[in-house]
């Protein structure tokens, strides 16, 4: 099972900056063995097409940061799976904590987006995670269970396990500089694996679980070595090609 190293660029980088960063990343990854890894880049919508054209490494794939669960229609400001695929992107993020807590997306909408994306031919990184308050109140299991169950409630079948990835991102560790302890990560990822077994059955062991939350070159290797950690979802440290390349080689 290949490890996934994913870069979420959020609302950063113009098309010109995307070309510059990915050109540099192409060069920096030329001599990094990537046979056992998949590299995902999630640029802003305005850079999707140019990103797909500039990447020349067969192990690097482009994805969108969000989508709307419809093929087309009167949904001002939204983007469909058809549009994403037409840009040359193959992946999409759903349920990122910033979509949940800033844009106020609920579990039901995240589930609709996830299922529609998969049915439309996109591969999905579905994000889940708790706030600090929820963790301190002892609600970690219940929060993760509810998010996963609603996200994966109506999966299309058959579904190849490599097309669906779960990213655990504790909200309190996103962009704060705080990283969950190894014990925190192991606990959450163990819970997620058990929940996936209940939802997906035998394919749960082939479903990759990523960790996201203040990942940087200094901690990437340690986090990747933990049980049930099948990759990383990287935010700020992915914006510079040299920093992200170091994480890729961890």
GIJO-V281507 format. One record per helix or strand of 2 or more residues. SS is the DSSP state (alpha for helix, beta for strand). FROM is the first residue (numbers start at 1). TO is the last residue. If there is no record, write none. Layout:
BEGIN
ss=[SS | SS]
from=[FROM | FROM]
to=[TO | TO]
END
This chain:
BEGIN
ss=[beta | alpha | beta | alpha | beta | alpha | beta | alpha | alpha | beta | alpha | alpha | alpha | beta | alpha | alpha | beta | alpha | beta | alpha | alpha]
from=[3 | 15 | 37 | 45 | 60 | 81 | 91 | 97 | 107 | 123 | 132 | 140 | 161 | 164 | 171 | 182 | 208 | 217 | 231 | 236 | 241]
to=[8 | 28 | 42 | 54 | 64 | 86 | 94 | 101 | 119 | 128 | 136 | 151 | 163 | 168 | 173 | 206 | 212 | 224 | 234 | 238 | 248]
END
